[in-house]
Amino acid sequence: MNQTSFNVTSAPFAAIDNAVARADEAQAIYGTAPGAVRSRLLRGLADALERDAAGLVALADEETSLGTARLNGELARTAFQLRGFAERVESGLAHRQIDDAAVPGAPPAGRPQLTRVLEPLGPVAMFSASNFPFAFSVLGGDTASALAAGCTVIVKPHSGHPELSRRVHALAAAVLREQGLPEGVIDFVDQASREAAVHLVSHPDVSAVAFTGSWQGGVALWRAANARPRPIPFYGELGSINPLVVTPHALAEGVDVPAATLAASITMGSGQFCTSPGLIVVRDDADGERFVEALAQSLSAQKTHAMLTPPMRTGFEHAVAHIAAQPRVHVRLAAPPGSDAAALPPAPRLFETDATSFIANPALREEMFGPAALVVKVRDEASVIDVLAAVEGSLTATLWGADDDTPGNRALAAAAQRIAGRVLFRGVPTGVAVCDAQQHGGPWPASTQPQTTSVGYTAIERFLRPVALQDAPQWVIDANGGIVAV
């Protein structure tokens, strides 16, 4: 499909076509620019966010109700990761080269001279998330990692915070002008329809997609990316129930502290975290029952705030009603009468079932995006393994009390690593550190590319393609400007 025929059929989406054209034109300049240009841009964007922090946070709170404390922290995190990617660019992460000198003779002992270099994929369509208006939005991790890799970005903002997205993009555009870079390095398509999203993903000049959002929306765009004449990488985070296993050892010193810790995690941000623990696995014994009672009590005392959008609140109420209606599900914490009114913050919910029912009923493995969790009572260690296997894929799995080196704990850790991208042995899964060792992505349906991460500095690798240069003249090697690693 050529560019001309594509534009003829896409008149309603001329703004998208124009944005992609600008990004594609800018790619030729930005993709070959020295690392110093990329790092300067990333640092400039961080500085711009911090200079306008007060106004940005106020606007974000007005649109999302997430609170200024949370939003100030998120803006600081966003600036931190922009600078962190700048540091990785400066250290050569995006320009690594592997050199194998020529060896006389025929293969396999002999070989030509080979240098493995990294090539930016090209323009990236970046879909902002609803629940992190800074860290997973216009200048969030996906944009930062793509820019660090040398890719231009076309931002598709989320409808939950449109004015904030426009304001942040305006700041980014000003930084580009100040640094003499083309406006297409960070472009913006302010169209919110599903058809517009599919059009963007299907555009022949888009080379990759980064998406954080719902399973339904993500799968639709993933299919569009793979239905193109030339399929492209689709890095989608689609949802997760994040099992948390409470072993008997974890309750040896009482139930109140772990219950309060877990309740705070479940309701953090009104449960609108992709890593919110939505599945709690506990033994069907006296200590397990005391823990569930304490968890329900702690949840009932938690204060939530309005959800990000009315459709998100409606979706939460439908999801919890769906779980409550399933066979062999017991409601441990219901919503108070009248608390489901859209004008009120969502009330925390807690449900309970048994391992056999959970494994047999796929509906019990659906995400409730909001302040709710499902407790699964299990008889023994083998039942825990069976429950985790039924989860299929998750961003996180948490194992409380698996500190000792025992056959049971080894089996539990192995089961958790099979299904999750991050396995915790202490603490709660809400809160994702930005560092080199982080892995934010898990087996399907948590993400579409479980071998990659959307948080942490190795996220840059998503937008780089390796190329082997054989017997290349030195000027070709030099043009790729990398750090040689043997």
C-alpha positions as CSV (number, residue, x, y, z in Angstrom):
1,M,0.0,0.0,0.0
2,N,1.6,3.3,-1.0
3,Q,1.2,6.6,0.8
4,T,-1.0,8.2,-1.9
5,S,-3.7,5.4,-1.8
6,F,-3.7,5.5,2.0
7,N,-4.5,9.2,2.1
8,V,-7.2,9.0,-0.5
9,T,-9.2,6.7,1.8
10,S,-8.4,8.5,5.0
11,A,-9.8,12.1,4.5
12,P,-11.6,12.1,7.9
13,F,-8.3,11.5,9.6
14,A,-6.2,14.1,7.7
15,A,-4.8,15.4,11.0
16,I,-3.4,11.9,11.8
17,D,-1.9,11.6,8.3
18,N,-0.3,15.0,8.6
19,A,1.1,14.2,12.1
20,V,2.6,10.9,10.8
21,A,4.0,12.6,7.8
22,R,5.8,15.2,10.1
23,A,7.1,12.4,12.3
24,D,8.3,10.4,9.3
25,E,10.1,13.4,7.9
26,A,11.7,14.2,11.3
27,Q,12.8,10.6,11.7
28,A,15.4,11.0,9.0
29,I,17.0,13.8,11.0
30,Y,16.4,12.7,14.6
31,G,17.2,9.0,14.0
32,T,20.7,9.8,12.7
33,A,21.4,12.5,15.2
34,P,24.2,12.0,17.8
35,G,23.4,10.7,21.2
36,A,24.1,14.1,22.6
37,V,21.1,15.5,20.7
38,R,18.8,12.8,22.2
39,S,20.0,13.2,25.8
40,R,19.8,17.0,25.6
41,L,16.2,16.7,24.4
42,L,15.3,14.3,27.2
43,R,16.8,16.6,29.8
44,G,15.1,19.6,28.3
45,L,11.7,17.9,28.6
46,A,12.4,17.1,32.2
47,D,13.3,20.7,33.0
48,A,10.2,22.0,31.2
49,L,7.9,19.7,33.3
50,E,9.4,20.8,36.5
51,R,9.3,24.5,35.6
52,D,5.5,24.3,35.1
53,A,4.9,21.7,37.8
54,A,2.4,23.8,39.8
55,G,0.1,24.6,36.9
56,L,0.4,21.1,35.4
57,V,-0.5,19.4,38.7
58,A,-3.5,21.7,39.3
59,L,-4.8,20.9,35.9
60,A,-4.2,17.2,36.3
61,D,-6.0,17.1,39.6
62,E,-9.0,19.0,38.1
63,E,-9.2,16.4,35.3
64,T,-8.4,13.2,37.2
65,S,-9.2,13.7,40.9
66,L,-6.0,11.9,41.8
67,G,-4.9,14.5,44.4
68,T,-1.9,16.9,44.3
69,A,0.3,14.7,46.5
70,R,0.1,11.8,44.2
71,L,0.4,13.9,41.1
72,N,3.4,15.9,42.3
73,G,5.1,12.6,43.0
74,E,4.2,11.3,39.5
75,L,5.5,14.4,37.8
76,A,8.7,14.0,39.7
77,R,8.9,10.4,38.6
78,T,8.4,11.4,35.0
79,A,11.2,13.9,35.1
80,F,13.4,11.4,36.9
81,Q,12.9,8.8,34.2
82,L,13.4,11.3,31.3
83,R,16.8,12.2,32.9
84,G,17.5,8.5,33.5
85,F,17.0,7.7,29.8
86,A,19.3,10.6,29.0
87,E,22.0,9.1,31.1
88,R,21.6,5.7,29.4
89,V,21.9,7.4,26.0
90,E,25.1,9.1,27.2
91,S,26.4,5.7,28.4
92,G,25.9,4.2,24.9
93,L,22.9,1.9,25.6
94,A,21.2,2.9,22.4
95,H,24.4,2.7,20.3
96,R,25.9,-0.6,21.5
97,Q,28.0,-2.4,19.0
98,I,29.3,-6.0,19.1
99,D,32.4,-6.5,16.9
100,D,33.7,-9.9,15.7
101,A,37.0,-9.6,13.9
102,A,37.6,-11.5,10.7
103,V,39.1,-15.0,11.1
104,P,40.9,-16.5,8.1
105,G,39.4,-19.7,6.7
106,A,36.0,-21.2,5.8
107,P,33.1,-21.3,8.3
108,P,32.5,-22.5,10.9
109,A,36.1,-21.8,12.1
110,G,36.6,-18.8,9.8
111,R,34.4,-15.8,9.4
112,P,34.2,-12.4,7.8
113,Q,34.4,-9.2,10.0
114,L,31.0,-8.6,11.5
115,T,29.7,-5.6,13.6
116,R,26.3,-5.7,15.1
117,V,24.7,-2.3,15.4
118,L,21.3,-1.0,16.5
119,E,18.9,0.9,14.2
120,P,15.9,2.9,15.4
121,L,12.7,1.4,14.2
122,G,11.1,4.7,13.1
123,P,8.0,6.6,14.1
124,V,6.2,5.2,17.2
125,A,2.5,5.6,17.8
126,M,2.2,6.1,21.6
127,F,-1.2,5.6,23.3
128,S,-1.4,7.4,26.7
129,A,-2.9,5.6,29.7
130,S,-5.7,6.9,31.8
131,N,-4.4,6.2,35.2
132,F,-1.0,7.9,35.0
133,P,-1.5,11.3,33.4
134,F,2.2,12.1,33.6
135,A,4.2,8.9,33.9
136,F,2.3,6.9,31.1
137,S,1.2,9.9,29.1
138,V,2.6,12.5,26.7
139,L,6.1,12.5,28.1
140,G,5.9,9.2,30.0
141,G,8.1,6.1,29.8
142,D,7.0,5.0,26.3
143,T,7.8,8.4,24.8
144,A,11.1,8.7,26.8
145,S,12.3,5.2,25.7
146,A,11.3,5.8,22.1
147,L,13.1,9.1,22.0
148,A,16.2,7.6,23.7
149,A,16.2,4.9,20.9
150,G,16.2,7.6,18.2
151,C,12.5,7.2,17.2
152,T,10.1,10.0,16.7
153,V,6.8,9.8,18.5
154,I,3.1,10.4,17.6
155,V,1.2,10.8,20.9
156,K,-2.4,9.7,21.0
157,P,-3.7,11.3,24.2
158,H,-6.2,9.8,26.6
159,S,-9.6,11.3,26.7
160,G,-9.5,11.2,30.6
161,H,-7.1,14.2,30.7
162,P,-7.3,16.0,27.4
163,E,-6.3,19.6,28.5
164,L,-3.4,18.3,30.5
165,S,-2.2,16.4,27.5
166,R,-2.4,19.4,25.3
167,R,-0.5,21.5,27.8
168,V,2.3,19.0,28.1
169,H,2.6,18.6,24.4
170,A,2.8,22.4,24.1
171,L,5.7,22.4,26.5
172,A,7.4,19.6,24.5
173,A,6.9,21.6,21.3
174,A,8.5,24.6,22.9
175,V,11.5,22.5,23.9
176,L,11.9,21.2,20.3
177,R,11.9,24.7,19.0
178,E,14.4,25.9,21.5
179,Q,16.7,23.0,20.6
180,G,16.3,23.5,16.8
181,L,14.6,20.1,16.3
182,P,11.7,19.4,13.9
183,E,8.2,19.6,15.4
184,G,7.6,16.0,14.2
185,V,10.0,14.6,16.7
186,I,7.1,14.6,19.2
187,D,3.8,15.0,17.4
188,F,0.2,14.9,18.7
189,V,-3.1,13.6,17.3
190,D,-6.1,15.0,19.2
191,Q,-8.7,12.5,17.9
192,A,-10.3,10.1,20.4
193,S,-12.4,7.7,18.4
194,R,-11.7,4.0,18.0
195,E,-11.6,4.4,14.3
196,A,-8.9,7.1,14.6
197,A,-6.9,4.8,16.8
198,V,-7.0,2.0,14.3
199,H,-6.2,4.4,11.5
200,L,-3.1,5.5,13.3
201,V,-1.9,2.0,14.0
202,S,-2.6,1.0,10.4
203,H,-0.7,4.0,8.9
204,P,2.2,2.6,6.7
205,D,4.7,5.1,8.1
206,V,4.2,4.1,11.7
207,S,6.9,1.6,12.7
208,A,5.8,0.5,16.2
209,V,3.0,1.0,18.7
210,A,3.2,1.4,22.5
211,F,-0.1,1.0,24.3
212,T,-1.3,0.9,27.9
213,G,-5.0,0.4,28.5
214,S,-7.9,-2.0,28.5
215,W,-7.8,-5.5,27.2
216,Q,-10.6,-4.9,24.7
217,G,-9.0,-1.8,23.2
218,G,-5.5,-3.2,23.2
219,V,-6.5,-6.4,21.5
220,A,-8.3,-4.5,18.8
221,L,-5.3,-2.4,18.1
222,W,-2.9,-5.4,18.3
223,R,-5.0,-7.1,15.6
224,A,-4.9,-4.0,13.5
225,A,-1.1,-3.9,13.8
226,N,-0.8,-7.5,12.7
227,A,-3.4,-7.1,9.9
228,R,-1.3,-4.5,8.1
229,P,0.5,-5.5,4.8
230,R,3.6,-5.0,6.8
231,P,2.9,-6.0,10.5
232,I,4.7,-3.9,13.1
233,P,5.7,-4.5,16.8
234,F,2.8,-3.8,19.2
235,Y,3.9,-3.3,22.8
236,G,0.7,-3.5,24.7
237,E,0.0,-3.6,28.4
238,L,-3.6,-5.0,28.6
239,G,-4.5,-5.7,32.2
240,S,-3.6,-7.9,35.2
241,I,-5.0,-9.4,38.3
242,N,-1.7,-9.6,40.1
243,P,-2.0,-12.6,42.5
244,L,-0.7,-12.2,46.1
245,V,-0.1,-15.4,48.0
246,V,-0.3,-15.3,51.8
247,T,1.5,-18.3,53.1
248,P,0.9,-19.5,56.7
249,H,4.4,-18.3,57.6
250,A,3.4,-14.7,56.7
251,L,0.7,-14.7,59.4
252,A,2.9,-16.1,62.2
253,E,3.1,-12.7,63.9
254,G,-0.6,-11.8,63.5
255,V,-3.0,-10.8,60.8
256,D,-3.7,-7.1,61.4
257,V,-0.5,-5.6,60.0
258,P,-0.5,-7.6,56.7
259,A,-4.2,-7.0,56.3
260,A,-3.9,-3.3,56.7
261,T,-0.9,-3.2,54.3
262,L,-2.8,-5.1,51.6
263,A,-6.0,-3.1,52.0
264,A,-4.0,0.1,51.4
265,S,-2.5,-1.4,48.2
266,I,-5.9,-2.6,46.9
267,T,-7.4,0.9,47.3
268,M,-4.4,3.0,46.3
269,G,-5.5,5.4,43.6
270,S,-9.0,4.0,44.0
271,G,-7.6,0.7,42.7
272,Q,-6.7,2.2,39.4
273,F,-3.2,0.8,39.2
274,C,-2.3,-1.9,36.7
275,T,-0.4,-3.6,39.5
276,S,-3.2,-3.5,42.1
277,P,-3.4,-6.9,43.8
278,G,-6.8,-8.3,42.7
279,L,-6.4,-11.9,43.6
280,I,-5.5,-13.0,47.2
281,V,-4.6,-16.6,47.8
282,V,-4.8,-17.7,51.4
283,R,-5.1,-21.0,53.3
284,D,-8.5,-22.3,54.2
285,D,-7.8,-22.5,58.0
286,A,-8.3,-20.5,61.1
287,D,-5.5,-18.1,60.5
288,G,-6.6,-17.6,56.9
289,E,-10.1,-16.8,58.0
290,R,-8.8,-14.3,60.6
291,F,-6.8,-12.7,57.9
292,V,-9.7,-12.3,55.5
293,E,-11.8,-10.9,58.3
294,A,-9.1,-8.3,59.1
295,L,-8.7,-7.5,55.4
296,A,-12.4,-6.8,55.0
297,Q,-12.4,-4.6,58.1
298,S,-9.3,-2.7,56.9
299,L,-10.8,-2.3,53.4
300,S,-14.1,-0.9,54.9
301,A,-12.1,1.9,56.6
302,Q,-10.2,2.9,53.5
303,K,-11.1,6.3,51.9
304,T,-11.2,6.3,48.1
305,H,-11.6,9.1,45.6
306,A,-13.6,9.6,42.4
307,M,-12.4,7.3,39.5
308,L,-10.7,8.8,36.5
309,T,-13.7,8.9,34.2
310,P,-17.5,8.1,34.4
311,P,-17.1,5.1,32.0
312,M,-14.3,3.7,34.2
313,R,-16.6,3.9,37.2
314,T,-19.4,2.2,35.3
315,G,-17.0,-0.5,34.2
316,F,-16.0,-1.1,37.8
317,E,-19.6,-1.5,39.0
318,H,-20.3,-3.9,36.2
319,A,-17.2,-5.9,36.9
320,V,-17.9,-6.3,40.6
321,A,-21.5,-7.2,40.0
322,H,-20.4,-9.8,37.5
323,I,-18.0,-11.4,40.1
324,A,-20.7,-11.3,42.8
325,A,-23.1,-13.1,40.5
326,Q,-20.8,-16.1,39.9
327,P,-21.6,-19.5,41.5
328,R,-19.8,-20.2,44.8
329,V,-18.7,-16.6,45.3
330,H,-19.3,-15.2,48.8
331,V,-19.4,-11.4,49.3
332,R,-17.1,-10.6,52.2
333,L,-17.4,-6.8,51.8
334,A,-20.3,-5.3,50.0
335,A,-20.9,-1.7,49.0
336,P,-23.1,0.3,51.5
337,P,-26.6,1.0,50.2
338,G,-26.5,3.9,47.8
339,S,-22.7,4.0,47.5
340,D,-22.8,3.0,43.9
341,A,-24.0,6.4,42.9
342,A,-21.8,7.9,40.2
343,A,-21.3,11.1,42.2
344,L,-19.7,9.2,45.2
345,P,-16.2,7.6,45.4
346,P,-16.3,3.9,44.8
347,A,-16.7,1.7,47.9
348,P,-14.1,-1.1,48.3
349,R,-15.3,-4.7,47.7
350,L,-14.0,-8.1,48.7
351,F,-15.2,-11.4,47.4
352,E,-14.3,-15.0,48.3
353,T,-14.3,-18.3,46.5
354,D,-12.6,-21.7,46.6
355,A,-9.7,-23.0,44.5
356,T,-11.8,-25.5,42.5
357,S,-14.3,-22.8,41.5
358,F,-11.6,-20.3,40.6
359,I,-9.8,-22.8,38.4
360,A,-13.0,-23.9,36.7
361,N,-14.6,-20.5,36.0
362,P,-12.7,-18.1,33.7
363,A,-15.1,-15.2,34.7
364,L,-13.4,-15.2,38.1
365,R,-10.0,-14.4,36.5
366,E,-11.3,-11.1,34.9
367,E,-9.8,-7.9,36.1
368,M,-11.9,-5.6,38.4
369,F,-10.3,-2.2,37.6
370,G,-11.0,-0.4,40.9
371,P,-10.8,-1.0,44.7
372,A,-11.8,-4.7,44.8
373,A,-10.2,-8.1,45.2
374,L,-11.1,-11.7,45.1
375,V,-9.9,-14.1,47.9
376,V,-9.3,-17.7,46.9
377,K,-9.1,-20.2,49.8
378,V,-6.8,-23.1,49.2
379,R,-6.2,-26.4,51.1
380,D,-2.5,-26.9,50.6
381,E,0.7,-25.9,48.7
382,A,-0.4,-27.9,45.6
383,S,-3.7,-26.0,45.4
384,V,-1.7,-22.7,45.4
385,I,0.3,-23.9,42.4
386,D,-2.9,-24.9,40.6
387,V,-4.5,-21.5,41.2
388,L,-1.4,-19.6,39.9
389,A,-1.3,-21.8,36.8
390,A,-5.0,-20.8,36.1
391,V,-4.0,-17.1,36.1
392,E,-2.2,-17.5,32.8
393,G,-0.3,-14.2,32.7
394,S,0.2,-11.3,35.1
395,L,2.3,-8.2,35.5
396,T,3.2,-9.2,39.0
397,A,2.9,-12.1,41.5
398,T,3.6,-11.6,45.2
399,L,4.7,-14.3,47.6
400,W,4.4,-13.4,51.3
401,G,6.2,-15.7,53.7
402,A,8.3,-17.7,51.2
403,D,11.6,-16.7,52.9
404,D,12.9,-20.2,53.7
405,D,14.6,-22.5,51.2
406,T,12.1,-25.4,51.2
407,P,10.8,-27.6,48.4
408,G,7.4,-26.0,48.7
409,N,8.7,-22.4,48.4
410,R,10.9,-23.4,45.5
411,A,7.9,-24.8,43.7
412,L,5.9,-21.7,44.6
413,A,8.6,-19.3,43.3
414,A,8.9,-21.3,40.0
415,A,5.1,-21.2,39.5
416,A,5.1,-17.4,40.1
417,Q,7.9,-16.8,37.7
418,R,6.1,-18.8,35.0
419,I,3.1,-16.4,35.0
420,A,4.5,-13.0,36.0
421,G,7.0,-10.4,34.8
422,R,7.9,-9.3,38.4
423,V,7.8,-11.6,41.4
424,L,7.8,-9.9,44.9
425,F,8.8,-11.6,48.1
426,R,8.1,-8.6,50.3
427,G,5.8,-5.6,50.1
428,V,3.0,-5.0,47.7
429,P,3.0,-4.7,43.9
430,T,1.7,-1.2,43.6
431,G,4.6,1.1,42.9
432,V,7.1,0.2,40.1
433,A,10.7,1.4,40.4
434,V,12.3,3.0,37.4
435,C,15.7,1.3,37.1
436,D,17.8,-1.0,34.9
437,A,16.6,-4.3,36.4
438,Q,12.9,-3.6,36.3
439,Q,10.5,-5.8,34.3
440,H,7.0,-4.4,33.7
441,G,5.3,-6.9,31.4
442,G,4.1,-10.4,31.7
443,P,2.8,-13.3,29.7
444,W,-0.5,-12.9,27.8
445,P,-3.0,-11.4,28.6
446,A,-0.9,-9.1,30.8
447,S,1.1,-7.9,27.8
448,T,1.5,-8.6,24.1
449,Q,5.3,-8.8,24.3
450,P,6.3,-10.4,27.6
451,Q,10.0,-10.5,26.7
452,T,10.1,-6.6,26.9
453,T,9.4,-4.1,29.6
454,S,7.5,-0.7,29.5
455,V,9.1,0.5,32.7
456,G,12.8,0.8,33.3
457,Y,15.7,1.6,31.1
458,T,15.8,-1.6,29.1
459,A,12.5,-0.4,27.6
460,I,14.7,1.4,25.0
461,E,15.4,-2.0,23.4
462,R,11.8,-2.2,22.2
463,F,12.4,0.5,19.6
464,L,15.8,-0.7,18.3
465,R,16.5,-3.2,15.5
466,P,19.8,-5.1,15.3
467,V,21.7,-5.0,12.0
468,A,24.9,-7.0,11.3
469,L,27.4,-5.1,9.1
470,Q,29.6,-7.6,7.3
471,D,33.1,-6.4,6.0
472,A,31.8,-2.9,6.3
473,P,34.1,0.1,5.5
474,Q,35.2,2.0,8.6
475,W,33.1,5.0,7.7
476,V,29.9,2.8,8.0
477,I,31.0,1.6,11.5
478,D,31.8,5.2,12.5
479,A,28.4,6.5,11.2
480,N,26.6,4.2,13.7
481,G,28.6,5.9,16.5
482,G,28.4,3.1,19.0
483,I,30.3,1.8,22.0
484,V,31.9,-1.6,21.1
485,A,31.2,-4.5,23.4
486,V,32.9,-7.8,22.7
